[in-house]
Amino acid sequence: MSLPVPDTVLTIKRILIVRTDRLGDVVLTLPMLPELRKRYPDAHIAMLLRTYTGEIVIDNPYLDELIWYDADDQLVPFGTMVASLRERKFDAVIVVYPTIRLAWLVFRARIPVRIGTGYRYYSMLFNRRVYEHRKDAKKHEVEYNLRLLQELGCQVNGAPEFHIHISDLQEKEIRGIAETAGIDLGRSYAIIHPGSGGSARDWSTKRFGELADRLHRESKLQVIVTGTESENVKVSEVVRAAHRNAVPLVGKMNLRQFAALIRDAALFVSNSTGPIHVAAAMRTPVIGLYPQHTPMSERRWGPCTSKKRVFVPDRPLECTDCIEQSLPQCNCMDTIEVEDVFMAATQLMNRSILERKGESS
């Protein structure tokens, strides 16, 4: 049995946004917050997140509360989570990326307005349903997210606004981490992030290494190769391919320290992965390497910034050769040439320098 839905937006005083998946997904949800605050200036706005991705939302000025979906690498027990949400008496919830557990959770929590997709077998648990197939990638993920706000009367205009707060403490911490690794953050540096956490198809470590070598030798940049502990082998392969003209920085930073490092970089280069969205949100020049396949495409997952160049293989959309053969590397992605990426990086960095000079004059 569905719970009653308030007849007027005036009853909406407590709002919950649910986004419990990965880092990039959370970053691309951030533009919802200023729009909600604009429409409901006095509302209590909360987000339900995993602790790992939630780091990037701490101290967001549009948010009143963070609620954790997990603790000590385990999901909070369902009954505990239901009781916690009931206690907070939310008037409305938007489940941005739903699962059956989340849909059942917000239903059992007795939240009167429950907004979510209309295309899942459990969509009956939502009472305001949005009928859009995201896998078709007809829009960007940010556009899909902002579309959900229409169910709460928000009329979205203008460019999306991102906010990631970096404190003086994170600045100090990342400088200490960099110094220990032999990196001088007082000099210009580029970041290469070769992993994607399995969310996309990757440019090869050999190609990344060749690019790192050229950025060091020809652009006179320090090159930092970043990754998680599980990506240590991949990072090491890039450093070797760069003839040691790059410095590895693996598993030494939390998310906000990493964001502080990204913010001041001259360039950020990666596959389609969460950190590229952090870089775009912080106005760092980015180069993205994206597969041509529709569900992973730039159209849906590209970096939201004007300071970007994106490369996509000129290959058939639904090529499955590498998947069928279980190859460690995608041959389609390696049709993207290092020379083209290097030239784009040079142009992008030069343009960014000119823009900064114009802003300071």
SULUR-V79649 format. One record per helix or strand. SS is the DSSP state (h for helix, s for strand). FROM is the first residue (numbers start at 0). LEN is the number of residues. Records with the same first field share a line. If there is no record, write none. Layout:
# SULUR-V79649
SS=FROM-LEN / FROM-LEN
This chain:
# SULUR-V79649
h=8-3 / 22-5 / 30-9 / 50-7 / 77-11 / 99-9 / 122-3 / 133-3 / 140-12 / 167-13 / 204-13 / 228-13 / 254-9 / 273-8 / 293-3 / 297-4 / 320-4 / 332-3 / 337-23
s=13-5 / 43-6 / 64-4 / 69-2 / 73-2 / 91-4 / 112-5 / 127-3 / 188-5 / 221-6 / 246-4 / 266-5 / 285-5 / 307-5
